[in-house]
Amino acid sequence: MTQLVFIHGPGAGACSDGFAYQLSHFPGSLAPDLPGHLEGSPCADVKGYTEWLRGWLWSQGHKRDLVLVGFTLGACIGLQYALDYPEEVAALALMTVAIRPKQRPAGAYQMRLDATTDAASYQKWLEYQEHALMFVDQPLRDRLMARHREVGPLSQYQDLVVIDAFDVRDRIGDLKAPLLLIRGIDDPTQPPEYELEIQQQIPGSRYLKLKGAGHFPMAERPDEVNRAIGELVATLNR
């Protein structure tokens, strides 16, 4: 029996609330808040988060047949997990992910750091987060913005540093788990199409591009995302 696990990123409130539509759609699914996101201390790298997640899952008896669904940082963690412990991961669904250090706009790091010390910069940071959530329905958007305020810009900065140090180009060909890639094609942050590089290296992987979705497809086009995840799980249970 497969176990769905949703792994959040630094965006969408930097906590499991970003997967609200998935948690209500898939009974019994799990979505932990990673260390340093509302509580605890952040990990120094993707490997550290992966080991924390594995320990969290093992403590609840979830050691095999995992379907890991990750977003940005969470996608890196899911991919690392599947490469390090292939016998435990049944499938992957990854959103807004790269297998190499990401290219970011000039000032992306500094904007978060400035927001930790200056009120005007903090307001600018909040406005940037709200703009990135432009395709999310208002009730969930309000909830995620509240989480942004709780977690804060320093946590987001630290997560970006971790994401941008992630590099598994030399290992991606070893991936065994079935792979679903999801991208919102109207992302206001306009990141490069990193997913295409992954798809080209993983035979049989599926790449779903969603119109009217931006940086957070799971919160912006939940019906399509849930359908795709359900189809992925169905292939495993045949």
Order of alpha helices (4+ residues) and beta strands (2+ residues): beta-alpha-alpha-beta-alpha-beta-alpha-alpha-alpha-alpha-beta-alpha-beta-alpha-alpha
